[in-house]
């Protein structure tokens, strides 16, 4: 999964088709819980582009998007937010896959 590097990149990516932003942080144990299977989730959903957003590096973006818990996911498609899976709760593989299936 590629890391988001700038706000300009974020703005460009939101205009593309089916982009998933995963909001995370190095210190977040629930974020690391999903690391072992996220590669397989990406392989399963090849019609999406996945980008990791470090909450600590993009705190203003997180506030703007109401990301107050991590890990969280937001899907954009052609400039429009299509869905969000945002909470402070630990996410399971099944919950993430179920969320993404809505946009497949």
mmCIF file of the C-alpha atoms, coordinates in Angstrom:
data_MODEL
# 
_entry.id   MODEL 
# 
loop_
_atom_site.group_PDB 
_atom_site.id 
_atom_site.type_symbol 
_atom_site.label_atom_id 
_atom_site.label_alt_id 
_atom_site.label_comp_id 
_atom_site.label_asym_id 
_atom_site.label_entity_id 
_atom_site.label_seq_id 
_atom_site.pdbx_PDB_ins_code 
_atom_site.Cartn_x 
_atom_site.Cartn_y 
_atom_site.Cartn_z 
_atom_site.occupancy 
_atom_site.B_iso_or_equiv 
_atom_site.pdbx_formal_charge 
_atom_site.auth_seq_id 
_atom_site.auth_comp_id 
_atom_site.auth_asym_id 
_atom_site.auth_atom_id 
_atom_site.pdbx_PDB_model_num 
ATOM 1   C CA . UNK A 1 1   ? 0.000   0.000  0.000  1.00 0.00 ? 1   UNK A CA 1 
ATOM 2   C CA . UNK A 1 2   ? 1.380   3.381  -0.968 1.00 0.00 ? 2   UNK A CA 1 
ATOM 3   C CA . UNK A 1 3   ? 1.644   6.168  1.576  1.00 0.00 ? 3   UNK A CA 1 
ATOM 4   C CA . UNK A 1 4   ? 0.018   9.528  0.993  1.00 0.00 ? 4   UNK A CA 1 
ATOM 5   C CA . UNK A 1 5   ? 2.764   12.123 0.625  1.00 0.00 ? 5   UNK A CA 1 
ATOM 6   C CA . UNK A 1 6   ? 0.965   15.464 0.253  1.00 0.00 ? 6   UNK A CA 1 
ATOM 7   C CA . UNK A 1 7   ? -2.361  17.254 0.303  1.00 0.00 ? 7   UNK A CA 1 
ATOM 8   C CA . UNK A 1 8   ? -1.947  17.883 -3.426 1.00 0.00 ? 8   UNK A CA 1 
ATOM 9   C CA . UNK A 1 9   ? -1.681  14.127 -3.973 1.00 0.00 ? 9   UNK A CA 1 
ATOM 10  C CA . UNK A 1 10  ? -4.801  13.597 -1.844 1.00 0.00 ? 10  UNK A CA 1 
ATOM 11  C CA . UNK A 1 11  ? -6.774  16.107 -3.932 1.00 0.00 ? 11  UNK A CA 1 
ATOM 12  C CA . UNK A 1 12  ? -5.630  14.429 -7.164 1.00 0.00 ? 12  UNK A CA 1 
ATOM 13  C CA . UNK A 1 13  ? -6.416  10.929 -5.900 1.00 0.00 ? 13  UNK A CA 1 
ATOM 14  C CA . UNK A 1 14  ? -9.947  11.820 -4.809 1.00 0.00 ? 14  UNK A CA 1 
ATOM 15  C CA . UNK A 1 15  ? -10.712 12.665 -8.460 1.00 0.00 ? 15  UNK A CA 1 
ATOM 16  C CA . UNK A 1 16  ? -9.730  9.203  -9.675 1.00 0.00 ? 16  UNK A CA 1 
ATOM 17  C CA . UNK A 1 17  ? -11.844 6.047  -9.722 1.00 0.00 ? 17  UNK A CA 1 
ATOM 18  C CA . UNK A 1 18  ? -12.271 3.913  -6.599 1.00 0.00 ? 18  UNK A CA 1 
ATOM 19  C CA . UNK A 1 19  ? -9.600  5.124  -4.217 1.00 0.00 ? 19  UNK A CA 1 
ATOM 20  C CA . UNK A 1 20  ? -9.514  3.794  -0.650 1.00 0.00 ? 20  UNK A CA 1 
ATOM 21  C CA . UNK A 1 21  ? -7.767  5.833  2.023  1.00 0.00 ? 21  UNK A CA 1 
ATOM 22  C CA . UNK A 1 22  ? -6.765  3.935  5.149  1.00 0.00 ? 22  UNK A CA 1 
ATOM 23  C CA . UNK A 1 23  ? -6.138  6.272  8.078  1.00 0.00 ? 23  UNK A CA 1 
ATOM 24  C CA . UNK A 1 24  ? -3.588  4.928  10.526 1.00 0.00 ? 24  UNK A CA 1 
ATOM 25  C CA . UNK A 1 25  ? -0.729  5.791  12.902 1.00 0.00 ? 25  UNK A CA 1 
ATOM 26  C CA . UNK A 1 26  ? 2.488   4.096  13.969 1.00 0.00 ? 26  UNK A CA 1 
ATOM 27  C CA . UNK A 1 27  ? 1.466   4.081  17.636 1.00 0.00 ? 27  UNK A CA 1 
ATOM 28  C CA . UNK A 1 28  ? -1.994  2.556  17.020 1.00 0.00 ? 28  UNK A CA 1 
ATOM 29  C CA . UNK A 1 29  ? -2.207  -1.139 18.048 1.00 0.00 ? 29  UNK A CA 1 
ATOM 30  C CA . UNK A 1 30  ? -5.563  -1.648 16.283 1.00 0.00 ? 30  UNK A CA 1 
ATOM 31  C CA . UNK A 1 31  ? -3.991  -0.295 13.085 1.00 0.00 ? 31  UNK A CA 1 
ATOM 32  C CA . UNK A 1 32  ? -1.198  -2.866 13.309 1.00 0.00 ? 32  UNK A CA 1 
ATOM 33  C CA . UNK A 1 33  ? -3.775  -5.596 13.962 1.00 0.00 ? 33  UNK A CA 1 
ATOM 34  C CA . UNK A 1 34  ? -4.999  -5.272 10.346 1.00 0.00 ? 34  UNK A CA 1 
ATOM 35  C CA . UNK A 1 35  ? -1.501  -5.134 8.793  1.00 0.00 ? 35  UNK A CA 1 
ATOM 36  C CA . UNK A 1 36  ? -1.082  -8.917 8.364  1.00 0.00 ? 36  UNK A CA 1 
ATOM 37  C CA . UNK A 1 37  ? -4.141  -9.263 6.121  1.00 0.00 ? 37  UNK A CA 1 
ATOM 38  C CA . UNK A 1 38  ? -4.404  -5.882 4.361  1.00 0.00 ? 38  UNK A CA 1 
ATOM 39  C CA . UNK A 1 39  ? -2.140  -7.057 1.533  1.00 0.00 ? 39  UNK A CA 1 
ATOM 40  C CA . UNK A 1 40  ? -4.546  -9.918 0.833  1.00 0.00 ? 40  UNK A CA 1 
ATOM 41  C CA . UNK A 1 41  ? -7.512  -7.539 0.975  1.00 0.00 ? 41  UNK A CA 1 
ATOM 42  C CA . UNK A 1 42  ? -5.776  -5.324 -1.607 1.00 0.00 ? 42  UNK A CA 1 
ATOM 43  C CA . UNK A 1 43  ? -5.198  -8.361 -3.839 1.00 0.00 ? 43  UNK A CA 1 
ATOM 44  C CA . UNK A 1 44  ? -8.869  -9.301 -3.543 1.00 0.00 ? 44  UNK A CA 1 
ATOM 45  C CA . UNK A 1 45  ? -10.064 -5.796 -4.491 1.00 0.00 ? 45  UNK A CA 1 
ATOM 46  C CA . UNK A 1 46  ? -7.808  -5.026 -7.443 1.00 0.00 ? 46  UNK A CA 1 
ATOM 47  C CA . UNK A 1 47  ? -10.278 -2.517 -8.892 1.00 0.00 ? 47  UNK A CA 1 
ATOM 48  C CA . UNK A 1 48  ? -9.411  -0.145 -6.001 1.00 0.00 ? 48  UNK A CA 1 
ATOM 49  C CA . UNK A 1 49  ? -6.315  1.945  -5.398 1.00 0.00 ? 49  UNK A CA 1 
ATOM 50  C CA . UNK A 1 50  ? -5.267  1.839  -1.741 1.00 0.00 ? 50  UNK A CA 1 
ATOM 51  C CA . UNK A 1 51  ? -3.386  4.608  0.067  1.00 0.00 ? 51  UNK A CA 1 
ATOM 52  C CA . UNK A 1 52  ? -2.300  4.782  3.678  1.00 0.00 ? 52  UNK A CA 1 
ATOM 53  C CA . UNK A 1 53  ? -2.705  8.124  5.446  1.00 0.00 ? 53  UNK A CA 1 
ATOM 54  C CA . UNK A 1 54  ? -0.602  8.730  8.550  1.00 0.00 ? 54  UNK A CA 1 
ATOM 55  C CA . UNK A 1 55  ? -2.941  10.502 10.942 1.00 0.00 ? 55  UNK A CA 1 
ATOM 56  C CA . UNK A 1 56  ? -0.071  12.295 12.662 1.00 0.00 ? 56  UNK A CA 1 
ATOM 57  C CA . UNK A 1 57  ? 1.328   13.706 9.397  1.00 0.00 ? 57  UNK A CA 1 
ATOM 58  C CA . UNK A 1 58  ? -2.108  14.731 8.078  1.00 0.00 ? 58  UNK A CA 1 
ATOM 59  C CA . UNK A 1 59  ? -3.926  15.796 11.228 1.00 0.00 ? 59  UNK A CA 1 
ATOM 60  C CA . UNK A 1 60  ? -5.636  18.745 9.484  1.00 0.00 ? 60  UNK A CA 1 
ATOM 61  C CA . UNK A 1 61  ? -6.985  16.410 6.795  1.00 0.00 ? 61  UNK A CA 1 
ATOM 62  C CA . UNK A 1 62  ? -8.277  14.048 9.476  1.00 0.00 ? 62  UNK A CA 1 
ATOM 63  C CA . UNK A 1 63  ? -10.071 16.907 11.216 1.00 0.00 ? 63  UNK A CA 1 
ATOM 64  C CA . UNK A 1 64  ? -11.505 18.089 7.886  1.00 0.00 ? 64  UNK A CA 1 
ATOM 65  C CA . UNK A 1 65  ? -12.800 14.571 7.138  1.00 0.00 ? 65  UNK A CA 1 
ATOM 66  C CA . UNK A 1 66  ? -14.009 13.882 10.713 1.00 0.00 ? 66  UNK A CA 1 
ATOM 67  C CA . UNK A 1 67  ? -11.549 11.029 11.231 1.00 0.00 ? 67  UNK A CA 1 
ATOM 68  C CA . UNK A 1 68  ? -11.521 10.856 15.013 1.00 0.00 ? 68  UNK A CA 1 
ATOM 69  C CA . UNK A 1 69  ? -10.762 7.164  15.323 1.00 0.00 ? 69  UNK A CA 1 
ATOM 70  C CA . UNK A 1 70  ? -8.303  4.868  13.611 1.00 0.00 ? 70  UNK A CA 1 
ATOM 71  C CA . UNK A 1 71  ? -7.960  2.665  11.741 1.00 0.00 ? 71  UNK A CA 1 
ATOM 72  C CA . UNK A 1 72  ? -10.597 4.112  9.439  1.00 0.00 ? 72  UNK A CA 1 
ATOM 73  C CA . UNK A 1 73  ? -11.366 3.905  5.739  1.00 0.00 ? 73  UNK A CA 1 
ATOM 74  C CA . UNK A 1 74  ? -12.913 6.319  3.236  1.00 0.00 ? 74  UNK A CA 1 
ATOM 75  C CA . UNK A 1 75  ? -13.711 5.502  -0.396 1.00 0.00 ? 75  UNK A CA 1 
ATOM 76  C CA . UNK A 1 76  ? -13.671 8.224  -3.053 1.00 0.00 ? 76  UNK A CA 1 
ATOM 77  C CA . UNK A 1 77  ? -14.762 7.811  -6.657 1.00 0.00 ? 77  UNK A CA 1 
ATOM 78  C CA . UNK A 1 78  ? -14.412 10.586 -9.243 1.00 0.00 ? 78  UNK A CA 1 
ATOM 79  C CA . UNK A 1 79  ? -14.399 13.406 -6.716 1.00 0.00 ? 79  UNK A CA 1 
ATOM 80  C CA . UNK A 1 80  ? -17.207 12.095 -4.545 1.00 0.00 ? 80  UNK A CA 1 
ATOM 81  C CA . UNK A 1 81  ? -16.989 10.409 -1.173 1.00 0.00 ? 81  UNK A CA 1 
ATOM 82  C CA . UNK A 1 82  ? -18.812 7.108  -1.643 1.00 0.00 ? 82  UNK A CA 1 
ATOM 83  C CA . UNK A 1 83  ? -18.521 5.665  1.843  1.00 0.00 ? 83  UNK A CA 1 
ATOM 84  C CA . UNK A 1 84  ? -16.724 5.596  5.139  1.00 0.00 ? 84  UNK A CA 1 
ATOM 85  C CA . UNK A 1 85  ? -15.891 3.038  7.772  1.00 0.00 ? 85  UNK A CA 1 
ATOM 86  C CA . UNK A 1 86  ? -14.826 5.398  10.525 1.00 0.00 ? 86  UNK A CA 1 
ATOM 87  C CA . UNK A 1 87  ? -14.626 4.536  14.198 1.00 0.00 ? 87  UNK A CA 1 
ATOM 88  C CA . UNK A 1 88  ? -12.100 3.999  16.937 1.00 0.00 ? 88  UNK A CA 1 
ATOM 89  C CA . UNK A 1 89  ? -12.899 0.289  17.069 1.00 0.00 ? 89  UNK A CA 1 
ATOM 90  C CA . UNK A 1 90  ? -10.631 -2.512 15.931 1.00 0.00 ? 90  UNK A CA 1 
ATOM 91  C CA . UNK A 1 91  ? -11.613 -3.705 12.457 1.00 0.00 ? 91  UNK A CA 1 
ATOM 92  C CA . UNK A 1 92  ? -11.718 -7.335 11.368 1.00 0.00 ? 92  UNK A CA 1 
ATOM 93  C CA . UNK A 1 93  ? -10.854 -8.580 7.906  1.00 0.00 ? 93  UNK A CA 1 
ATOM 94  C CA . UNK A 1 94  ? -14.493 -9.549 7.393  1.00 0.00 ? 94  UNK A CA 1 
ATOM 95  C CA . UNK A 1 95  ? -15.722 -6.057 8.327  1.00 0.00 ? 95  UNK A CA 1 
ATOM 96  C CA . UNK A 1 96  ? -13.253 -4.391 5.943  1.00 0.00 ? 96  UNK A CA 1 
ATOM 97  C CA . UNK A 1 97  ? -14.141 -6.753 3.094  1.00 0.00 ? 97  UNK A CA 1 
ATOM 98  C CA . UNK A 1 98  ? -17.869 -6.252 3.722  1.00 0.00 ? 98  UNK A CA 1 
ATOM 99  C CA . UNK A 1 99  ? -17.377 -2.491 3.636  1.00 0.00 ? 99  UNK A CA 1 
ATOM 100 C CA . UNK A 1 100 ? -15.447 -2.632 0.345  1.00 0.00 ? 100 UNK A CA 1 
ATOM 101 C CA . UNK A 1 101 ? -17.942 -5.004 -1.299 1.00 0.00 ? 101 UNK A CA 1 
ATOM 102 C CA . UNK A 1 102 ? -20.507 -2.184 -1.256 1.00 0.00 ? 102 UNK A CA 1 
ATOM 103 C CA . UNK A 1 103 ? -18.444 -0.367 -3.904 1.00 0.00 ? 103 UNK A CA 1 
ATOM 104 C CA . UNK A 1 104 ? -17.199 -3.299 -5.972 1.00 0.00 ? 104 UNK A CA 1 
# 
